[in-house]
Amino acid sequence: MTVERMLRMIAGFMILLSLALATWVDQRWFWFTAFIGANLLQSAFTNWCPMMAILRKAGVRS
C-alpha cells in the first residue's frame, strides 16, 4: 500500500471516528473533525501532510 492510499484510509477512519465520538460522547469532538478537514485542505495546496512524513518514516512505500 502506498503512502497516499494509506493517508486517505487513515483520514477517512479518523473522520468517521470523530463523528461517532461527537454523536455519542461529546459534541466537542466536532473540533477534531474540523482539524482533520483543515489539514486535508492545507495538504491539497502544499502537498505536505504531517501524517505522510510519519508514514514514510515508518517505511510505507511512496
The first five atom37 places (N, CA, C, CB, O) and aatype in JSON, in Angstrom:
{
  "aatype": [12, 16, 19, 6, 1, 12, 10, 1, 12, 9, 0, 7, 13, 12, 9, 10, 10, 15, 10, 0, 10, 0, 16, 17, 19, 3, 5, 1, 17, 13, 17, 13, 16, 0, 13, 9, 7, 0, 2, 10, 10, 5, 15, 0, 13, 16, 2, 17, 4, 14, 12, 12, 0, 9, 10, 1, 11, 0, 7, 19, 1, 15],
  "atom_mask": [
    [1, 1, 1, 1, 1],
    [1, 1, 1, 1, 1],
    [1, 1, 1, 1, 1],
    [1, 1, 1, 1, 1],
    [1, 1, 1, 1, 1],
    [1, 1, 1, 1, 1],
    [1, 1, 1, 1, 1],
    [1, 1, 1, 1, 1],
    [1, 1, 1, 1, 1],
    [1, 1, 1, 1, 1],
    [1, 1, 1, 1, 1],
    [1, 1, 1, 0, 1],
    [1, 1, 1, 1, 1],
    [1, 1, 1, 1, 1],
    [1, 1, 1, 1, 1],
    [1, 1, 1, 1, 1],
    [1, 1, 1, 1, 1],
    [1, 1, 1, 1, 1],
    [1, 1, 1, 1, 1],
    [1, 1, 1, 1, 1],
    [1, 1, 1, 1, 1],
    [1, 1, 1, 1, 1],
    [1, 1, 1, 1, 1],
    [1, 1, 1, 1, 1],
    [1, 1, 1, 1, 1],
    [1, 1, 1, 1, 1],
    [1, 1, 1, 1, 1],
    [1, 1, 1, 1, 1],
    [1, 1, 1, 1, 1],
    [1, 1, 1, 1, 1],
    [1, 1, 1, 1, 1],
    [1, 1, 1, 1, 1],
    [1, 1, 1, 1, 1],
    [1, 1, 1, 1, 1],
    [1, 1, 1, 1, 1],
    [1, 1, 1, 1, 1],
    [1, 1, 1, 0, 1],
    [1, 1, 1, 1, 1],
    [1, 1, 1, 1, 1],
    [1, 1, 1, 1, 1],
    [1, 1, 1, 1, 1],
    [1, 1, 1, 1, 1],
    [1, 1, 1, 1, 1],
    [1, 1, 1, 1, 1],
    [1, 1, 1, 1, 1],
    [1, 1, 1, 1, 1],
    [1, 1, 1, 1, 1],
    [1, 1, 1, 1, 1],
    [1, 1, 1, 1, 1],
    [1, 1, 1, 1, 1],
    [1, 1, 1, 1, 1],
    [1, 1, 1, 1, 1],
    [1, 1, 1, 1, 1],
    [1, 1, 1, 1, 1],
    [1, 1, 1, 1, 1],
    [1, 1, 1, 1, 1],
    [1, 1, 1, 1, 1],
    [1, 1, 1, 1, 1],
    [1, 1, 1, 0, 1],
    [1, 1, 1, 1, 1],
    [1, 1, 1, 1, 1],
    [1, 1, 1, 1, 1]
  ],
  "atom_positions": [
    [[0.85, -1.17, 0.0], [0.0, 0.0, 0.0], [0.9, 1.24, 0.0], [-0.97, -0.01, 1.23], [1.91, 1.29, 0.7]],
    [[0.52, 2.22, -0.78], [1.33, 3.43, -0.89], [0.97, 4.43, 0.2], [1.16, 4.07, -2.28], [-0.05, 4.3, 0.88]],
    [[1.83, 5.44, 0.35], [1.61, 6.49, 1.35], [0.29, 7.22, 1.08], [2.79, 7.49, 1.33], [-0.46, 7.5, 2.02]],
    [[0.01, 7.51, -0.17], [-1.2, 8.26, -0.5], [-2.47, 7.47, -0.14], [-1.21, 8.63, -1.98], [-3.42, 8.02, 0.42]],
    [[-2.48, 6.19, -0.46], [-3.65, 5.37, -0.14], [-3.8, 5.19, 1.37], [-3.54, 4.0, -0.82], [-4.91, 5.23, 1.89]],
    [[-2.69, 4.99, 2.05], [-2.71, 4.83, 3.5], [-3.19, 6.13, 4.17], [-1.31, 4.44, 4.02], [-3.95, 6.09, 5.14]],
    [[-2.75, 7.26, 3.64], [-3.16, 8.56, 4.18], [-4.67, 8.74, 4.04], [-2.42, 9.7, 3.48], [-5.33, 9.17, 4.99]],
    [[-5.23, 8.42, 2.88], [-6.67, 8.54, 2.67], [-7.44, 7.6, 3.6], [-7.02, 8.24, 1.21], [-8.5, 7.96, 4.12]],
    [[-6.92, 6.4, 3.8], [-7.57, 5.45, 4.68], [-7.58, 5.95, 6.13], [-6.88, 4.1, 4.59], [-8.6, 5.87, 6.81]],
    [[-6.45, 6.46, 6.59], [-6.35, 6.96, 7.96], [-7.24, 8.19, 8.14], [-4.89, 7.31, 8.32], [-7.94, 8.3, 9.16]],
    [[-7.24, 9.11, 7.18], [-8.06, 10.32, 7.28], [-9.55, 9.95, 7.31], [-7.77, 11.27, 6.11], [-10.3, 10.5, 8.12]],
    [[-9.96, 9.06, 6.45], [-11.36, 8.64, 6.43], [-11.76, 7.97, 7.74], [0.0, 0.0, 0.0], [-12.85, 8.23, 8.26]],
    [[-10.91, 7.12, 8.26], [-11.2, 6.46, 9.53], [-11.29, 7.47, 10.67], [-10.13, 5.42, 9.85], [-12.19, 7.39, 11.5]],
    [[-10.35, 8.42, 10.7], [-10.35, 9.42, 11.77], [-11.59, 10.32, 11.71], [-9.08, 10.27, 11.7], [-12.14, 10.69, 12.75]],
    [[-12.02, 10.67, 10.51], [-13.24, 11.48, 10.38], [-14.45, 10.7, 10.87], [-13.45, 11.91, 8.91], [-15.26, 11.24, 11.63]],
    [[-14.59, 9.45, 10.46], [-15.72, 8.65, 10.92], [-15.67, 8.43, 12.43], [-15.73, 7.3, 10.19], [-16.71, 8.47, 13.09]],
    [[-14.49, 8.19, 12.96], [-14.35, 8.01, 14.4], [-14.73, 9.27, 15.16], [-12.91, 7.6, 14.74], [-15.45, 9.2, 16.15]],
    [[-14.25, 10.42, 14.7], [-14.56, 11.67, 15.41], [-16.04, 12.02, 15.3], [-13.7, 12.82, 14.85], [-16.61, 12.58, 16.23]],
    [[-16.67, 11.69, 14.17], [-18.12, 11.91, 14.06], [-18.89, 11.0, 15.01], [-18.57, 11.66, 12.61], [-19.87, 11.44, 15.63]],
    [[-18.46, 9.76, 15.15], [-19.12, 8.85, 16.09], [-18.93, 9.34, 17.52], [-18.56, 7.43, 15.93], [-19.87, 9.31, 18.32]],
    [[-17.72, 9.78, 17.85], [-17.47, 10.29, 19.21], [-18.28, 11.55, 19.48], [-15.98, 10.57, 19.4], [-18.78, 11.74, 20.6]],
    [[-18.42, 12.41, 18.49], [-19.22, 13.63, 18.66], [-20.69, 13.3, 18.84], [-19.03, 14.57, 17.47], [-21.41, 14.0, 19.55]],
    [[-21.15, 12.24, 18.19], [-22.55, 11.86, 18.3], [-22.86, 11.21, 19.64], [-22.93, 10.92, 17.17], [-23.87, 11.51, 20.26]],
    [[-21.98, 10.31, 20.09], [-22.31, 9.51, 21.27], [-21.58, 9.9, 22.54], [-22.02, 8.1, 20.98], [-21.97, 9.45, 23.62]],
    [[-20.53, 10.74, 22.46], [-19.78, 11.08, 23.67], [-19.92, 12.56, 24.0], [-18.3, 10.73, 23.5], [-20.49, 12.92, 25.03]],
    [[-19.4, 13.42, 23.13], [-19.42, 14.86, 23.4], [-19.29, 15.6, 22.08], [-18.28, 15.27, 24.38], [-18.47, 15.23, 21.23]],
    [[-20.09, 16.63, 21.91], [-20.09, 17.36, 20.64], [-18.79, 18.11, 20.38], [-21.24, 18.33, 20.62], [-18.54, 18.53, 19.25]],
    [[-17.96, 18.29, 21.38], [-16.68, 18.97, 21.15], [-15.74, 18.17, 20.25], [-15.99, 19.24, 22.47], [-14.73, 18.7, 19.78]],
    [[-16.05, 16.89, 20.0], [-15.26, 16.09, 19.06], [-15.38, 16.61, 17.63], [-15.69, 14.63, 19.12], [-14.55, 16.28, 16.78]],
    [[-16.41, 17.42, 17.36], [-16.52, 18.03, 16.03], [-15.31, 18.92, 15.73], [-17.82, 18.85, 15.92], [-14.96, 19.11, 14.57]],
    [[-14.68, 19.46, 16.77], [-13.47, 20.27, 16.55], [-12.35, 19.41, 15.96], [-13.0, 20.91, 17.88], [-11.57, 19.89, 15.14]],
    [[-12.27, 18.16, 16.37], [-11.27, 17.26, 15.8], [-11.58, 16.96, 14.34], [-11.2, 15.95, 16.61], [-10.67, 16.88, 13.51]],
    [[-12.86, 16.79, 14.03], [-13.28, 16.6, 12.64], [-12.88, 17.8, 11.79], [-14.79, 16.36, 12.55], [-12.38, 17.64, 10.68]],
    [[-13.1, 19.0, 12.33], [-12.73, 20.22, 11.61], [-11.22, 20.31, 11.43], [-13.25, 21.45, 12.36], [-10.75, 20.76, 10.38]],
    [[-10.45, 19.9, 12.42], [-8.99, 19.9, 12.32], [-8.52, 18.98, 11.19], [-8.35, 19.48, 13.65], [-7.64, 19.34, 10.42]],
    [[-9.11, 17.8, 11.11], [-8.74, 16.86, 10.05], [-9.07, 17.45, 8.68], [-9.46, 15.51, 10.24], [-8.26, 17.36, 7.75]],
    [[-10.25, 18.05, 8.55], [-10.63, 18.67, 7.29], [-9.7, 19.81, 6.9], [0.0, 0.0, 0.0], [-9.32, 19.94, 5.74]],
    [[-9.34, 20.64, 7.88], [-8.42, 21.75, 7.6], [-7.06, 21.23, 7.18], [-8.28, 22.66, 8.84], [-6.42, 21.8, 6.29]],
    [[-6.6, 20.17, 7.81], [-5.31, 19.58, 7.45], [-5.35, 19.01, 6.04], [-4.93, 18.49, 8.46], [-4.38, 19.16, 5.29]],
    [[-6.45, 18.36, 5.66], [-6.58, 17.84, 4.3], [-6.61, 18.98, 3.28], [-7.85, 16.99, 4.17], [-5.99, 18.88, 2.21]],
    [[-7.31, 20.05, 3.6], [-7.37, 21.2, 2.71], [-5.98, 21.83, 2.53], [-8.35, 22.25, 3.25], [-5.57, 22.15, 1.41]],
    [[-5.28, 22.01, 3.62], [-3.92, 22.56, 3.57], [-3.0, 21.67, 2.76], [-3.37, 22.74, 4.97], [-2.16, 22.17, 2.0]],
    [[-3.13, 20.35, 2.91], [-2.24, 19.45, 2.17], [-2.54, 19.45, 0.68], [-2.36, 18.03, 2.73], [-1.67, 19.12, -0.13]],
    [[-3.77, 19.8, 0.3], [-4.11, 19.89, -1.13], [-3.32, 21.01, -1.8], [-5.61, 20.11, -1.31], [-2.98, 20.91, -2.98]],
    [[-3.05, 22.08, -1.06], [-2.32, 23.21, -1.63], [-0.81, 23.08, -1.49], [-2.77, 24.49, -0.98], [-0.07, 23.53, -2.36]],
    [[-0.34, 22.48, -0.4], [1.09, 22.41, -0.15], [1.72, 21.08, -0.51], [1.36, 22.71, 1.29], [2.94, 20.97, -0.6]],
    [[0.87, 20.04, -0.71], [1.35, 18.68, -0.97], [2.23, 18.16, 0.17], [2.12, 18.63, -2.28], [3.15, 17.38, -0.05]],
    [[1.93, 18.61, 1.39], [2.64, 18.15, 2.58], [1.64, 17.93, 3.7], [3.73, 19.15, 3.0], [0.77, 18.76, 3.95]],
    [[1.78, 16.8, 4.37], [0.91, 16.47, 5.48], [1.78, 15.8, 6.54], [-0.29, 15.53, 5.03], [2.62, 14.97, 6.2]],
    [[1.6, 16.14, 7.81], [2.41, 15.5, 8.86], [2.29, 13.98, 8.86], [2.01, 16.05, 10.22], [3.27, 13.28, 9.12]],
    [[1.11, 13.46, 8.58], [0.93, 12.01, 8.57], [1.74, 11.36, 7.45], [-0.56, 11.66, 8.41], [2.2, 10.23, 7.61]],
    [[1.91, 12.04, 6.33], [2.74, 11.49, 5.25], [4.18, 11.33, 5.71], [2.67, 12.39, 4.0], [4.82, 10.32, 5.4]],
    [[4.69, 12.31, 6.43], [6.05, 12.21, 6.95], [6.17, 11.04, 7.93], [6.47, 13.52, 7.64], [7.16, 10.31, 7.91]],
    [[5.18, 10.86, 8.78], [5.19, 9.76, 9.74], [5.14, 8.41, 9.01], [4.0, 9.87, 10.71], [5.88, 7.49, 9.36]],
    [[4.29, 8.31, 8.01], [4.18, 7.05, 7.26], [5.47, 6.73, 6.51], [3.01, 7.11, 6.28], [5.88, 5.57, 6.45]],
    [[6.1, 7.72, 5.94], [7.37, 7.49, 5.24], [8.45, 7.02, 6.18], [7.83, 8.77, 4.53], [9.22, 6.12, 5.86]],
    [[8.5, 7.63, 7.38], [9.5, 7.19, 8.37], [9.2, 5.79, 8.88], [9.55, 8.16, 9.55], [10.1, 5.07, 9.31]],
    [[7.92, 5.41, 8.84], [7.52, 4.07, 9.27], [7.84, 3.01, 8.21], [6.03, 4.04, 9.61], [7.72, 1.81, 8.46]],
    [[8.24, 3.46, 7.02], [8.64, 2.52, 5.99], [7.6, 2.21, 4.93], [0.0, 0.0, 0.0], [7.78, 1.3, 4.13]],
    [[6.5, 2.97, 4.92], [5.49, 2.77, 3.88], [6.05, 3.3, 2.57], [4.13, 3.48, 4.24], [6.63, 4.39, 2.54]],
    [[5.89, 2.53, 1.5], [6.49, 2.94, 0.23], [5.73, 4.11, -0.4], [6.53, 1.76, -0.74], [4.53, 4.26, -0.22]],
    [[6.46, 4.91, -1.14], [5.86, 6.1, -1.76], [5.14, 5.77, -2.99], [6.88, 7.12, -2.06], [4.58, 6.65, -3.64]]
  ]
}
